[in-house]
């Protein structure tokens, strides 16, 4: 076990965790909502430090990140646990684990960085489960990654505390955040959390205070978050809080876990969400989980010429000069890998 970085001590050996926005009060011998932080005699420990459930070298587009070092490979790592309990979870086998699986592979931060370099990845991402659930490990890895000129990515539900964000902020390059809906009822029914607007505040802070590249994903679930009010709320918030050039990925839901009874998202719903994003003023809206759709390609919003072609995870850069359209010079909000 590894002592947690962010917690406060209360009377009678009780502690309060400050890693995420739950700020769990945890009695001795108990764990918080995520089940990955446990109070042992008044000391809070991370139970999954360096314990890996999944690892792979992925295209960065798989995260999905479309305007962040396109065409590069990223070493992706996941562990166990989550602070959400989403009924549509795609990785529920690892996210709702009651405890760390005994035969988990241990991968030290030094080893993780070494593997990333050996696989010729240009960066490292914490994904598959919620990365803040092994915050101390991701922080240690991120510090080493920056020393080795690797970029760093959180694929997150966005419920990290502002205190934790400000600690890892200097070492984190991209914040790929889910915004699942735009109502109290949706977040309560889908994820079981309250105070969901804290997700929006932290995402905005990641961009404005720490200059992270931010992209937003909304997995559109029929009958749950496919209404105009929620989709417009998300699109307008992105426009106002993050900027018109912030990519919004509206992705196709596939039946799984506790909502296997629902249908996959109709194409007409995804295309309607695209139109909502356009009307809100967003420049880059991408339809996800529908390989071959025209929206996968990035075109310059000024001159209309394609600059990055995509089909699934296959990417071809055809018209970028650093972050700008090489045809007309318009800045298109890309972070581009320099030096190979």
C-alpha positions in Angstrom: 0.0 0.0 0.0 1.1 3.6 -0.7 0.1 6.5 1.5 -2.4 8.9 -0.2 -1.2 12.4 -0.9 -4.3 14.3 -0.3 -6.3 13.8 2.9 -7.0 15.4 6.2 -7.0 13.8 9.6 -10.1 14.1 11.8 -10.8 13.0 15.4 -11.0 9.3 16.3 -8.7 8.3 13.5 -11.2 9.3 10.8 -9.8 10.8 7.6 -11.2 12.9 4.8 -9.9 12.2 1.3 -9.4 15.2 -1.0 -8.4 13.4 -4.2 -11.8 13.8 -5.9 -14.9 15.9 -5.5 -16.6 13.3 -3.3 -14.3 14.4 -0.4 -15.1 11.1 1.3 -15.1 10.9 5.1 -13.6 7.5 5.9 -13.7 5.6 9.1 -10.9 3.3 10.2 -10.9 0.1 8.3 -13.2 1.5 5.6 -12.8 2.7 2.0 -14.2 5.6 0.1 -16.7 5.6 -2.7 -14.1 4.4 -5.2 -13.0 1.5 -2.9 -9.4 2.3 -3.8 -8.5 4.4 -0.8 -8.6 2.8 2.6 -8.2 4.3 6.1 -5.8 2.2 8.2 -5.6 3.5 11.8 -5.9 7.1 10.7 -3.6 6.9 7.6 -5.2 6.9 4.2 -3.6 4.5 1.7 -3.9 4.0 -2.0 -4.6 0.3 -2.6 -3.8 0.2 -6.3 -0.5 2.1 -6.6 1.4 0.8 -9.6 -1.1 -2.1 -10.1 -2.2 -2.4 -13.7 -5.3 -4.0 -15.0 -4.8 -3.1 -18.7 -2.0 -1.7 -20.9 -1.6 -1.1 -24.6 0.1 1.0 -27.2 -2.8 2.9 -28.9 -3.3 5.5 -31.5 -4.0 8.8 -29.7 -7.2 9.0 -31.8 -8.6 6.1 -29.8 -8.9 8.2 -26.6 -10.4 10.0 -28.6 -8.2 13.0 -29.0 -8.3 14.4 -32.6 -6.4 17.7 -32.2 -3.6 16.5 -29.9 -0.5 15.1 -31.6 -2.5 13.4 -34.4 -1.1 10.2 -35.8 1.1 9.4 -32.8 1.1 6.4 -30.5 0.4 6.6 -26.8 1.1 4.1 -24.1 -2.3 3.5 -22.3 -2.5 2.2 -18.7 -5.5 1.4 -16.5 -5.9 0.2 -13.0 -9.0 -0.6 -10.8 -11.8 1.4 -9.4 -13.9 4.4 -10.2 -15.7 7.2 -8.3 -18.7 7.0 -10.6 -21.1 4.0 -10.8 -22.3 4.5 -14.4 -25.0 2.1 -15.5 -23.6 2.2 -19.1 -20.0 1.5 -18.1 -18.0 -0.1 -20.9 -15.2 -1.2 -18.6 -17.3 -2.3 -15.6 -15.1 -5.4 -15.0 -12.3 -3.1 -13.7 -14.2 0.1 -12.7 -16.6 -1.5 -10.2 -14.1 -3.8 -8.6 -14.7 -4.3 -4.9 -11.0 -4.6 -4.4 -7.8 -4.8 -6.4 -7.5 -8.1 -8.2 -4.9 -10.2 -6.5 -2.9 -11.1 -9.6 -2.6 -7.5 -10.9 0.6 -6.8 -12.7 2.8 -4.3 -10.8 4.4 -1.7 -13.1 6.5 0.9 -11.4 6.5 4.5 -12.8 10.1 3.9 -14.1 9.0 0.7 -15.8 5.9 2.4 -17.4 8.0 5.1 -18.9 10.5 2.5 -20.1 7.8 0.5 -21.8 6.4 3.6 -23.5 9.8 4.4 -25.0 10.4 0.8 -26.0 7.1 0.7 -27.9 8.2 4.0 -29.5 5.2 5.8 -28.1 5.3 9.6 -28.0 3.2 9.9 -24.8 1.5 8.1 -21.9 -2.2 8.1 -21.1 -4.1 6.9 -18.0 -7.4 5.5 -19.1 -9.7 2.4 -19.1 -10.7 3.2 -15.5 -10.8 6.6 -13.9 -7.2 7.9 -13.6 -7.8 9.9 -10.5 -8.4 6.6 -8.6 -4.6 6.0 -8.7 -3.7 9.7 -8.5 -0.3 9.2 -6.7 0.8 6.8 -9.3 -0.2 8.9 -12.3 1.5 11.9 -10.7 4.8 10.0 -10.3 4.5 8.7 -13.8 3.7 12.2 -15.3 6.8 13.7 -13.6 9.0 11.1 -15.1 7.3 11.4 -18.5 8.0 15.1 -18.7 11.7 14.4 -18.0 11.7 12.0 -21.0 9.8 14.4 -23.3 6.7 12.3 -23.4 3.3 13.9 -23.5 0.7 13.0 -20.8 -3.0 12.5 -21.0 -5.9 12.0 -18.6 -8.9 10.2 -20.0 -11.3 11.2 -17.2 -14.8 11.6 -16.0 -13.6 15.0 -14.7 -14.4 14.6 -11.0 -10.9 15.2 -9.8 -10.7 17.8 -7.1 -9.3 21.2 -7.9 -6.6 20.7 -5.3 -5.5 17.5 -7.0 -5.7 19.2 -10.4 -3.4 21.9 -9.3 -0.8 19.4 -8.1 -0.7 17.4 -11.4 -1.4 20.4 -13.6 2.3 21.2 -14.3 2.8 17.7 -15.6 -0.4 17.0 -17.6 -0.8 18.0 -21.2 -4.3 16.8 -22.2 -7.6 16.6 -20.4 -10.0 14.4 -22.3 -13.1 14.7 -20.3 -16.6 13.2 -20.5 -19.5 15.5 -20.1 -22.3 13.0 -19.9 -25.3 15.4 -19.8 -26.4 18.7 -18.5 -28.9 18.1 -15.7 -29.0 16.9 -12.1 -31.4 14.1 -13.0 -29.2 12.7 -15.7 -26.0 12.6 -13.6 -27.9 11.1 -10.7 -29.5 8.4 -12.8 -26.5 7.6 -14.9 -23.6 8.0 -12.5 -25.0 8.3 -9.0 -23.1 11.5 -8.3 -24.2 14.9 -7.2 -22.6 18.4 -7.8 -21.8 17.5 -11.4 -21.1 21.1 -12.3 -17.8 20.7 -10.5 -16.8 18.7 -13.6 -17.3 21.8 -15.7 -15.3 24.0 -13.3 -12.3 21.6 -13.2 -12.3 21.3 -17.0 -12.2 25.0 -17.4 -9.5 25.3 -14.9 -7.4 22.6 -16.7 -7.5 24.8 -19.8 -7.2 28.3 -18.4 -4.9 27.8 -15.5 -2.7 24.9 -16.7 -3.0 25.4 -20.5 -4.0 21.8 -21.1 -5.5 20.7 -24.4 -9.1 19.9 -23.7 -11.5 17.7 -25.7 -15.0 16.8 -24.6 -16.9 13.5 -25.2 -20.6 12.9 -24.8 -21.8 9.4 -25.3 -25.4 9.8 -26.4 -27.7 7.3 -24.9 -31.2 7.0 -26.2 -33.9 8.1 -23.8 -31.3 9.4 -21.3 -29.3 12.3 -22.6 -30.4 12.6 -26.2 -32.8 15.5 -25.7 -32.2 19.0 -27.1 -32.0 20.7 -23.8 -29.1 18.6 -22.6 -27.2 18.6 -25.9 -27.6 22.3 -26.3 -26.5 22.9 -22.7 -23.3 21.0 -23.3 -22.6 22.7 -26.7 -23.2 26.2 -25.4 -21.1 25.5 -22.3 -18.1 24.3 -24.4 -18.4 27.4 -26.6 -18.5 29.8 -23.7 -16.2 28.1 -21.2 -13.6 26.3 -23.4 -13.8 28.1 -26.7 -15.3 27.6 -30.1 -12.4 25.5 -31.4 -12.6 22.9 -28.6 -13.4 19.5 -30.2 -16.7 17.9 -29.1 -17.0 14.2 -29.8 -20.6 12.9 -29.8 -20.3 9.2 -29.7 -22.6 6.3 -30.5 -23.8 4.3 -27.5 -23.7 0.5 -27.7 -25.9 -1.5 -25.3 -23.9 -2.7 -22.3 -23.9 -3.5 -18.6 -27.1 -2.3 -16.9 -28.6 -0.7 -20.0 -28.2 -3.5 -22.4 -31.9 -3.2 -23.1 -31.5 0.1 -24.9 -30.9 0.4 -28.6 -27.7 1.8 -30.1 -27.8 5.5 -30.9 -29.5 6.1 -34.2 -27.4 8.0 -36.8 -30.1 10.7 -37.0 -29.6 11.4 -33.3 -25.8 11.8 -33.7 -26.2 14.0 -36.8 -28.8 16.1 -34.9 -26.3 16.6 -32.1 -23.8 17.7 -34.7 -26.2 20.3 -35.9 -26.8 21.5 -32.4 -23.0 21.9 -31.9 -22.7 23.9 -35.1 -25.6 26.2 -34.2 -23.9 26.8 -30.8 -20.9 28.0 -32.7 -18.5 25.0 -32.3 -16.0 24.6 -35.1 -15.1 20.9 -34.6 -17.7 18.3 -33.9 -16.9 14.6 -34.5 -19.2 11.6 -34.6 -17.7 8.7 -32.7 -18.0 4.9 -33.1 -19.2 5.3 -36.7 -16.0 4.7 -38.7 -16.1 6.2 -42.2 -18.4 9.1 -41.3 -17.5 12.3 -43.1 -17.2 14.1 -39.7 -14.1 12.1 -38.8 -12.0 14.3 -41.2 -10.9 17.7 -39.9 -11.5 20.5 -42.4 -10.5 24.1 -42.0 -13.5 26.1 -41.0 -12.2 29.1 -42.9 -11.3 27.8 -46.3 -13.0 24.4 -46.1 -10.1 22.3 -47.2 -9.4 19.0 -45.4 -6.3 19.1 -43.2 -6.5 15.7 -41.3 -8.1 12.7 -42.9 -9.2 9.8 -40.6 -10.9 6.5 -41.0 -11.3 4.8 -37.7 -7.9 5.1 -36.1 -6.0 5.5 -39.4 -4.9 9.1 -39.6 -3.2 11.1 -42.4 -2.1 14.7 -42.0 -2.5 16.5 -45.3 -2.8 20.2 -44.6 -1.3 21.3 -41.3 1.5 23.7 -40.7 2.0 23.3 -36.9 -1.4 24.2 -35.5 -2.5 26.1 -38.6 -4.2 25.3 -41.9 -1.4 25.3 -44.4 -3.7 26.6 -47.1 -5.0 29.8 -45.5 -3.1 30.1 -42.2 -6.1 29.8 -39.8 -5.3 28.5 -36.4 -7.2 25.2 -35.9 -6.3 24.5 -32.2 -3.9 21.5 -32.7 -1.1 20.4 -30.5 1.5 19.0 -32.8 4.4 16.7 -31.9 7.7 18.4 -32.8 11.0 16.7 -33.3 9.6 13.3 -34.5 
